[in-house]
Amino acid sequence: MPLAFMNLSGKTVLITGAAKRIGREIALVLASRGASIAIHCRKSLSQARALEREIKKSGAGAFVIQEDFEPGTGRSLEKKIRKFTAKLYRRAGRVDALVNNAAIFYPTPFGKIREKDWDAFMNINLKAPFFLAREIGLRMKKAGQGKIINLVDWTGFKPYRDYLPYCISKAGLIAATTGLAKALAPEVQVAAVAPGPILPAKGMSRKQEKKVAAKTLLGRFGHPRDIAATVRFLIEDTDFITGAFIPVEGGALVV
């Protein structure tokens, strides 16, 4: 028997890295559907507070929850995630959808990759979303329904030479999406959205932007709302997509 489609009105959604850029757009779109948004941030507290005010002004619910998903020397990231999840549930009561959006991104030329770079990418981009999905996903499974959306990247399939730790971390999250879908079925659906060029990277020149845009079939960058709309679709408009990824990359994968 099929599960009932999820109506976001009155539901609680945790979005990691929600204060800026794509995470912010996702938060605004889901809030417009009546969801209460748990706005996770790492350092961008002022932007997170501003987003909270904007969402509340629109009539939806929102609150900020701050956490650094770097484990720190001698600390367990798994334990940190458990404490974060316990704090979240004390505040929200329940979580109906999780959007793993938080990530780090910076160049790592092959000959200069350091172990601390590798560890940082794996901790924040792969280990944190995996253990967060496990902690929240098991609670969702017990509750009988839930959605988990992982933000991956098209470069998980076509890695950039000077960004290998980032690309590998996103490739790992693609594999994790499939594994989580198996572990949490049938109550919880887990899917991934793979953005292509959506927003220029910090410090990118106009020449670099044009070069990146030329690598898509559409010859341009997308918009954060393209990602937000896809996330909303996966949460509200289907209960028959799980273990899959949806590329939103202007055809960059087939160029």
Secondary structure as UniProt FT lines:
FT   TURN            9..10
FT   STRAND          12..15
FT   TURN            16..17
FT   HELIX           21..32
FT   TURN            33..34
FT   STRAND          36..41
FT   HELIX           45..57
FT   TURN            58..59
FT   STRAND          62..66
FT   TURN            73..74
FT   HELIX           77..92
FT   STRAND          97..100
FT   HELIX           110..112
FT   HELIX           115..122
FT   HELIX           123..127
FT   HELIX           128..143
FT   STRAND          146..151
FT   HELIX           154..156
FT   HELIX           161..163
FT   HELIX           164..184
FT   TURN            185..187
FT   STRAND          188..195
FT   TURN            202..203
FT   HELIX           206..213
FT   TURN            214..215
FT   HELIX           224..236
FT   STRAND          244..248
FT   TURN            250..251
FT   HELIX           252..254
//
